[in-house]
Amino acid sequence: MSDKTSDRPATDLVLEYDLDAPPEKVWRAIGIAEFRKRWLPDSQLLDSAPVSTVPGEVVRYRLQDDEPPHLESLVTFHLSPNERGGTTLLIVHGLSDARLTQPQATNDNRLTLMRAA
């Protein structure tokens, strides 16, 4: 697995593929809307524009489940050339829905003892 996965939450789904296609061709398939729509239509995205992009290297999209509770997630595609002239594609799919974060306790739940004067 790539070093890019070491600081990911355990709940993230991380997939890594070595592809025979050069990075430029893979980038066209995931980073250019006209090509991306063939395998990931706009209707499956929360917003058709990427959340962030580093051209030729990284693109991130926001998705939303089509079934209740319609959770939101971020899918990030990392591309890098591999030693065989192809591409290593790292896909990180992480839930980002605010409804999943638990509020932190405002106290530490320890018993407070008072001393008599």
Secondary structure as GFF3:
##gff-version 3
##sequence-region A 1 117
A	DSSP	three_ten_helix	3	5	.	.	.	ID=ss1
A	DSSP	beta_strand	13	19	.	.	.	ID=ss2
A	DSSP	alpha_helix	23	31	.	.	.	ID=ss3
A	DSSP	alpha_helix	33	36	.	.	.	ID=ss4
A	DSSP	three_ten_helix	42	44	.	.	.	ID=ss5
A	DSSP	beta_strand	52	54	.	.	.	ID=ss6
A	DSSP	beta_strand	58	64	.	.	.	ID=ss7
A	DSSP	beta_strand	72	81	.	.	.	ID=ss8
A	DSSP	beta_strand	87	95	.	.	.	ID=ss9
A	DSSP	three_ten_helix	98	100	.	.	.	ID=ss10
###
